[in-house]
Amino acid sequence: MATGRGSGIWLKLYSSSLHPKWKMKSKQTEAVSLGCAALHNKKPGYWKKEYIFKQTCAFKTRVMRLVKFLDPYTGLPCKNQEAMKVSGLSWIIVLKDKNGKEHVVEKPKLSFKDTSVTVLWYGTDWPGLDILSTLKLFGVTPLLPDQSRPPSKKGPRRFSLIAECHLDNLTESSVAVGADELVQLFSLSPGLLVGIWKEKNEIAFVMANLHYNQLLERSILGSATVQYTPPPNKPLLDDIDSEYGLHDYSLHLDLHGRSCVYLCGSFKCLFCRKDSVCIEKLAAAVLCAGLLPPQGDIENGYLRLKVVSLKDNRKHFPITGTLGICWETDVFKGNVKDCFVMDLTLLDETGKPFWCFSAPLRMELSARSSGLYDYMGHIYTADYADSEGKVCVEFVWLEETKEYIIVSLVLYVSTKKVNSWYGTNY
């Protein structure tokens, strides 16, 4: 009888949730109206499952509708914060120790930027690093969101796996980003930073840098064990353009340190030539016309896009403030110098996101000094690489004005990525 009463409740919830304009199939209408017959004809739990499934589909449709509103400046969704509120979305990390016990860390601090959000977790009762095995990052939403009330972590929730990293031998196997008097920063892919106390082998904080590109999909549409996989891009073939996929890229670049922004800029009409002979001939022609020569080539499996050239000082630009990544805990605050977070958004010729990431980068002092007459100072480099491409940045430090100048910025995009996207064969 208890099962029957429970099924009756779920049947009422299901029927009451139907939109008045929807027309139910005749059999379903009879089932809802007859009630008792519907209960007897369906297996226990059927209407509960149907109700949750229907609510989940409606929820995903409502949230994903907000993803369609794009910022014309960046080509990315511009209603992320509204979507978070509608969905009740939050992010948590789960630390699993070597005995299989899981430690859930919630209530992070959020810092929103133009193209990313930085999520920071810290606490005083975290397990020691030596007993931890994995770190998982999840997007979490209520299973049955209620628009009129804030989400409760005690209710049933839906988990979407975003990233999973192994913590074994963290300090030896991970990339050291930097350090200050209290903590050392280690980078975990993708875009995760772990701060370790210097005096004891314990986690001080975890920081996630989440790019807006498909962030809502990754945070909602995955499962507790499987990450969201975006649908493959369908190439739009072009038989007329012999250099299809090599031109009209747009770049939006942000450099920040979580709580402060050092650079926010856009670069249009980036391109590359596939024939070096053509470059030389074209360069001679445009120089005669008083224009700047084209830059770029294809080599070693990469398409090179020169954004800022060392030789063109008109495109060199200063960095606002001293570069560093800010962190905090319940008791301490700090700023690790000579590192930053790069948010890169590369759009194709139609304005569609082509290559995006948000990741911490460390700066390294170059052995060579600046040979530029305009700048006399030390050169620093910062590099990033993933399966889709590489980024190389060069800075010059001006001691007189106490500022960095970006004198070179080059993107190397994988030809495999280009061919897959455009249906070409470079």
C-alpha positions as CSV (number, residue, x, y, z in Angstrom):
1,M,0.0,0.0,0.0
2,A,2.9,2.4,0.8
3,T,4.3,1.8,-2.6
4,G,0.9,2.5,-4.2
5,R,0.5,5.7,-2.2
6,G,4.0,6.8,-3.2
7,S,3.3,6.1,-6.9
8,G,0.0,8.0,-6.6
9,I,1.9,11.1,-5.3
10,W,4.4,10.9,-8.2
11,L,1.6,10.5,-10.7
12,K,-0.1,13.6,-9.4
13,L,3.2,15.5,-9.5
14,Y,3.7,14.3,-13.1
15,S,0.2,15.2,-14.2
16,S,0.3,18.6,-12.5
17,S,3.6,19.5,-14.2
18,L,2.2,19.1,-17.7
19,H,1.8,22.3,-19.6
20,P,-1.9,23.2,-20.3
21,K,-1.2,23.6,-24.0
22,W,0.5,20.2,-24.3
23,K,-1.8,17.5,-25.8
24,M,-1.2,14.2,-24.2
25,K,-1.7,11.0,-26.1
26,S,-5.1,9.4,-25.5
27,K,-3.7,6.4,-23.6
28,Q,-1.6,8.7,-21.3
29,T,-4.6,11.0,-20.7
30,E,-6.7,8.0,-19.7
31,A,-3.9,6.8,-17.4
32,V,-3.7,10.2,-15.6
33,S,-7.4,10.6,-15.3
34,L,-8.2,7.1,-14.1
35,G,-5.3,7.2,-11.6
36,C,-5.8,3.8,-10.1
37,A,-5.6,2.1,-13.4
38,A,-2.4,3.9,-14.1
39,L,-0.9,2.8,-10.8
40,H,-1.8,-0.9,-11.5
41,N,-0.6,-0.9,-15.1
42,K,2.9,0.6,-14.3
43,K,5.7,-0.9,-12.4
44,P,6.6,0.6,-8.9
45,G,8.7,3.7,-9.4
46,Y,7.6,4.3,-13.0
47,W,5.9,7.7,-12.4
48,K,8.7,8.9,-10.1
49,K,11.2,8.1,-12.8
50,E,9.0,9.8,-15.5
51,Y,8.5,12.9,-13.4
52,I,12.2,13.3,-12.6
53,F,13.1,12.7,-16.3
54,K,10.6,15.3,-17.5
55,Q,11.8,17.8,-14.9
56,T,15.4,17.2,-15.8
57,C,14.7,17.7,-19.5
58,A,12.8,20.9,-18.9
59,F,15.6,22.2,-16.6
60,K,18.3,21.5,-19.1
61,T,16.3,23.2,-21.9
62,R,15.7,26.3,-19.7
63,V,19.3,26.6,-18.8
64,M,20.8,25.9,-22.3
65,R,18.5,28.5,-23.8
66,L,20.6,31.1,-21.9
67,V,23.8,29.8,-23.5
68,K,22.5,31.0,-26.9
69,F,23.0,34.7,-25.9
70,L,26.5,35.5,-27.1
71,D,28.7,38.5,-26.3
72,P,29.6,40.1,-29.7
73,Y,33.0,41.1,-28.3
74,T,34.2,37.6,-27.2
75,G,31.8,35.2,-29.0
76,L,31.1,33.5,-25.7
77,P,27.9,33.1,-23.6
78,C,27.1,36.4,-21.8
79,K,24.5,35.2,-19.4
80,N,26.5,32.8,-17.3
81,Q,25.7,34.4,-14.0
82,E,22.0,34.4,-14.8
83,A,22.2,30.7,-15.9
84,M,23.9,29.9,-12.6
85,K,21.1,31.5,-10.6
86,V,18.4,29.8,-12.7
87,S,20.0,26.3,-12.4
88,G,21.3,26.6,-8.9
89,L,24.8,25.7,-10.2
90,S,27.8,25.5,-8.0
91,W,31.2,23.8,-8.1
92,I,32.7,21.5,-5.6
93,I,35.9,19.5,-5.3
94,V,36.1,15.9,-3.9
95,L,39.4,14.8,-2.4
96,K,39.7,11.0,-2.2
97,D,42.3,9.5,0.1
98,K,44.1,6.2,-0.4
99,N,41.6,4.4,1.8
100,G,38.7,5.3,-0.5
101,K,37.2,7.9,1.8
102,E,36.0,11.1,0.1
103,H,36.2,14.6,1.5
104,V,33.8,17.1,-0.1
105,V,34.8,20.8,-0.2
106,E,32.0,23.3,-1.0
107,K,31.2,27.0,-0.7
108,P,34.0,28.4,-2.9
109,K,34.7,32.1,-3.6
110,L,33.9,33.1,-7.2
111,S,35.6,35.8,-9.2
112,F,34.0,36.5,-12.6
113,K,36.0,37.9,-15.6
114,D,35.2,38.7,-19.2
115,T,35.8,35.1,-20.4
116,S,36.3,33.0,-17.3
117,V,35.4,32.5,-13.7
118,T,38.0,31.7,-11.0
119,V,36.8,29.4,-8.2
120,L,38.7,29.2,-4.9
121,W,38.3,26.7,-2.1
122,Y,40.1,26.8,1.2
123,G,39.7,25.4,4.7
124,T,41.5,24.3,7.9
125,D,40.4,20.6,8.2
126,W,41.7,19.2,4.9
127,P,43.4,15.8,4.9
128,G,47.2,15.6,4.6
129,L,48.6,15.6,1.0
130,D,50.5,12.3,1.6
131,I,47.2,10.3,2.1
132,L,45.3,11.8,-0.9
133,S,45.1,10.0,-4.2
134,T,42.7,12.0,-6.5
135,L,41.0,15.4,-6.8
136,K,37.8,15.6,-8.7
137,L,36.0,18.8,-9.8
138,F,32.2,18.7,-10.3
139,G,29.5,21.0,-11.4
140,V,26.5,20.5,-9.0
141,T,22.9,21.3,-9.6
142,P,19.7,20.4,-7.7
143,L,17.9,17.3,-9.1
144,L,14.6,19.1,-8.8
145,P,15.4,22.9,-8.9
146,D,12.9,25.2,-7.2
147,Q,13.0,28.7,-8.7
148,S,11.5,30.2,-5.6
149,R,14.1,28.9,-3.1
150,P,17.9,28.8,-3.0
151,P,19.4,25.3,-3.6
152,S,19.9,23.1,-0.6
153,K,22.9,20.8,-0.4
154,K,20.8,18.4,1.7
155,G,18.4,17.7,-1.2
156,P,19.1,15.3,-4.1
157,R,21.7,16.7,-6.5
158,R,23.0,16.1,-9.9
159,F,26.8,15.8,-10.4
160,S,28.7,16.6,-13.6
161,L,32.4,15.6,-13.7
162,I,34.6,18.4,-15.1
163,A,38.1,17.3,-14.2
164,E,39.9,14.5,-12.4
165,C,43.6,14.7,-11.3
166,H,45.9,12.3,-9.5
167,L,47.6,13.7,-6.4
168,D,50.3,11.0,-6.0
169,N,53.7,12.7,-6.0
170,L,52.1,16.0,-6.7
171,T,55.2,18.1,-6.0
172,E,57.4,15.9,-8.2
173,S,55.0,15.3,-11.1
174,S,53.2,18.6,-11.5
175,V,54.4,21.9,-12.9
176,A,55.6,24.4,-10.3
177,V,54.0,27.8,-11.1
178,G,55.6,29.8,-8.3
179,A,56.0,30.4,-4.6
180,D,55.9,33.1,-1.9
181,E,56.9,33.0,1.8
182,L,54.0,30.7,2.7
183,V,52.8,28.6,-0.2
184,Q,54.0,26.8,-3.4
185,L,51.7,26.7,-6.4
186,F,51.4,23.6,-8.6
187,S,49.5,23.4,-11.8
188,L,47.2,20.5,-12.6
189,S,45.5,20.1,-16.0
190,P,43.1,21.6,-16.9
191,G,43.4,25.0,-15.3
192,L,43.6,23.7,-11.7
193,L,46.0,25.2,-9.2
194,V,46.9,23.6,-5.8
195,G,48.5,25.7,-3.1
196,I,50.7,23.7,-0.7
197,W,51.9,25.1,2.6
198,K,55.7,25.3,2.7
199,E,56.1,24.3,6.3
200,K,53.8,21.3,6.2
201,N,52.8,18.9,3.5
202,E,49.1,20.0,3.4
203,I,46.8,21.7,0.9
204,A,46.3,25.4,1.6
205,F,43.7,26.0,-1.2
206,V,42.6,24.8,-4.6
207,M,41.9,27.2,-7.4
208,A,40.0,26.4,-10.7
209,N,40.1,28.6,-13.7
210,L,37.1,27.8,-15.8
211,H,36.8,29.3,-19.3
212,Y,33.2,30.3,-20.3
213,N,33.4,28.2,-23.6
214,Q,30.9,25.3,-23.0
215,L,31.2,25.9,-19.2
216,L,27.5,25.4,-18.6
217,E,27.5,22.2,-20.7
218,R,30.5,20.8,-18.9
219,S,29.0,21.7,-15.5
220,I,25.5,20.3,-16.1
221,L,25.3,17.8,-19.0
222,G,28.0,15.4,-17.8
223,S,27.5,12.6,-15.3
224,A,29.1,11.8,-12.0
225,T,31.6,9.5,-13.7
226,V,31.9,10.8,-17.3
227,Q,32.8,14.3,-18.5
228,Y,30.6,16.1,-21.1
229,T,31.8,15.5,-24.6
230,P,30.8,18.2,-27.1
231,P,29.4,17.2,-30.4
232,P,32.0,17.1,-33.2
233,N,32.3,20.2,-35.4
234,K,30.9,19.7,-38.9
235,P,33.3,21.3,-41.3
236,L,31.8,23.7,-43.8
237,L,33.9,23.0,-46.9
238,D,35.1,25.7,-49.3
239,D,36.5,24.7,-52.7
240,I,37.1,28.3,-53.8
241,D,39.4,29.7,-51.1
242,S,42.9,28.1,-51.5
243,E,43.9,29.3,-48.0
244,Y,40.7,28.3,-46.2
245,G,41.2,28.0,-42.5
246,L,44.4,30.1,-42.5
247,H,42.9,33.6,-42.1
248,D,40.5,35.9,-40.4
249,Y,41.0,34.6,-36.9
250,S,40.2,36.8,-33.9
251,L,41.8,36.7,-30.5
252,H,40.5,37.9,-27.2
253,L,43.2,37.7,-24.5
254,D,42.9,38.3,-20.7
255,L,45.8,38.2,-18.2
256,H,44.7,38.3,-14.6
257,G,45.7,37.1,-11.1
258,R,42.3,36.1,-9.9
259,S,41.3,39.4,-8.1
260,C,43.0,41.8,-10.5
261,V,43.2,42.2,-14.3
262,Y,46.5,43.0,-16.0
263,L,45.5,42.9,-19.6
264,C,42.3,42.7,-21.6
265,G,42.7,43.0,-25.4
266,S,41.3,41.9,-28.8
267,F,43.2,41.3,-32.0
268,K,41.5,40.9,-35.4
269,C,42.3,39.5,-38.8
270,L,45.0,37.1,-37.7
271,F,46.3,35.0,-40.6
272,C,49.0,32.7,-41.9
273,R,50.3,31.9,-45.4
274,K,50.9,28.3,-46.4
275,D,53.5,29.2,-49.0
276,S,56.7,30.9,-47.8
277,V,57.6,31.9,-51.4
278,C,54.3,33.7,-51.7
279,I,55.1,35.5,-48.4
280,E,58.3,36.8,-49.7
281,K,56.8,38.1,-52.9
282,L,53.8,39.6,-51.1
283,A,56.0,41.2,-48.5
284,A,58.1,43.0,-51.1
285,A,54.9,44.2,-52.8
286,V,53.3,45.6,-49.6
287,L,56.6,47.2,-48.4
288,C,56.7,49.1,-51.7
289,A,53.2,50.4,-50.9
290,G,54.3,51.4,-47.4
291,L,52.4,48.7,-45.6
292,L,53.5,46.1,-43.1
293,P,54.5,42.7,-44.6
294,P,52.4,39.6,-43.7
295,Q,53.8,37.2,-41.1
296,G,53.3,33.5,-40.6
297,D,53.9,30.0,-42.0
298,I,53.0,26.4,-41.4
299,E,55.8,24.2,-40.0
300,N,56.2,21.1,-37.8
301,G,52.5,20.5,-37.6
302,Y,51.6,24.0,-36.5
303,L,50.0,27.0,-38.1
304,R,51.8,30.2,-36.8
305,L,49.8,33.3,-36.0
306,K,51.9,36.3,-35.0
307,V,49.8,38.5,-32.8
308,V,52.5,40.9,-31.6
309,S,55.8,41.1,-33.4
310,L,59.1,41.9,-31.8
311,K,60.0,44.2,-34.7
312,D,56.7,46.2,-34.7
313,N,56.9,48.4,-31.6
314,R,53.6,50.0,-32.5
315,K,51.9,46.9,-31.3
316,H,53.9,46.5,-28.1
317,F,51.8,47.3,-25.0
318,P,52.4,47.6,-21.3
319,I,51.0,45.4,-18.5
320,T,49.0,47.1,-15.8
321,G,50.5,46.3,-12.4
322,T,53.0,43.7,-11.2
323,L,52.1,40.2,-12.4
324,G,51.1,37.7,-9.8
325,I,48.4,35.3,-8.6
326,C,46.5,36.3,-5.5
327,W,45.4,33.7,-3.0
328,E,43.7,33.6,0.4
329,T,42.6,31.3,3.2
330,D,40.7,31.8,6.4
331,V,43.7,33.4,8.0
332,F,46.3,34.3,5.4
333,K,46.5,36.2,2.1
334,G,49.3,36.3,-0.4
335,N,50.4,37.1,-4.0
336,V,52.7,34.8,-5.8
337,K,54.8,36.9,-8.1
338,D,56.0,36.3,-11.7
339,C,53.0,34.2,-12.7
340,F,49.5,34.9,-14.0
341,V,46.3,33.3,-15.4
342,M,45.8,33.5,-19.2
343,D,42.3,33.4,-20.6
344,L,42.6,32.8,-24.4
345,T,39.7,32.8,-26.8
346,L,40.5,32.3,-30.5
347,L,37.5,32.6,-32.8
348,D,37.3,31.3,-36.4
349,E,36.3,33.5,-39.4
350,T,32.6,33.1,-38.5
351,G,33.2,34.2,-34.9
352,K,32.8,30.8,-33.5
353,P,35.1,29.7,-30.6
354,F,37.9,27.7,-32.1
355,W,40.4,27.3,-29.3
356,C,39.8,28.3,-25.7
357,F,41.5,27.8,-22.4
358,S,42.1,29.4,-19.0
359,A,45.3,28.3,-17.4
360,P,48.1,29.6,-15.0
361,L,51.4,30.4,-16.6
362,R,54.8,31.1,-15.0
363,M,57.3,33.6,-16.2
364,E,60.9,32.6,-16.6
365,L,63.9,34.9,-17.0
366,S,65.6,34.6,-20.4
367,A,69.3,34.3,-20.7
368,R,69.4,36.9,-23.4
369,S,68.8,40.6,-22.9
370,S,66.7,42.9,-24.9
371,G,68.3,44.0,-28.2
372,L,65.6,46.6,-28.8
373,Y,66.6,50.2,-28.8
374,D,63.3,51.3,-27.2
375,Y,63.6,48.9,-24.3
376,M,66.7,48.1,-22.2
377,G,65.9,45.5,-19.7
378,H,65.6,41.8,-18.9
379,I,63.4,39.5,-21.1
380,Y,60.9,37.1,-19.5
381,T,59.1,34.4,-21.3
382,A,55.8,32.5,-20.6
383,D,54.7,29.4,-22.6
384,Y,51.6,27.3,-22.7
385,A,50.9,24.1,-24.6
386,D,48.0,21.6,-25.0
387,S,46.8,19.2,-27.7
388,E,45.3,22.0,-29.8
389,G,48.2,24.5,-29.8
390,K,50.9,26.5,-28.1
391,V,51.3,30.1,-26.9
392,C,54.7,31.9,-26.6
393,V,54.9,35.3,-24.9
394,E,57.9,37.6,-24.4
395,F,58.0,40.5,-21.9
396,V,60.6,43.1,-21.3
397,W,60.9,44.5,-17.7
398,L,61.5,48.3,-17.6
399,E,63.2,49.2,-14.4
400,E,62.7,52.9,-14.8
401,T,58.9,52.7,-15.0
402,K,58.5,49.4,-13.0
403,E,56.4,47.8,-15.7
404,Y,56.3,44.9,-18.2
405,I,56.0,45.4,-21.9
406,I,54.7,42.6,-24.1
407,V,57.0,42.6,-27.2
408,S,56.1,39.3,-28.7
409,L,53.0,37.1,-28.7
410,V,52.8,34.1,-31.1
411,L,50.1,31.4,-31.3
412,Y,50.9,28.0,-32.8
413,V,47.7,26.2,-33.8
414,S,47.8,22.5,-34.5
415,T,47.2,21.7,-38.2
416,K,45.4,18.6,-37.0
417,K,42.9,20.9,-35.2
418,V,42.6,23.1,-38.3
419,N,42.1,20.2,-40.7
420,S,39.5,18.7,-38.5
421,W,37.6,22.0,-38.1
422,Y,37.7,23.1,-41.7
423,G,38.0,19.8,-43.6
424,T,41.3,20.9,-45.1
425,N,44.6,19.0,-45.5
426,Y,47.5,21.3,-44.4
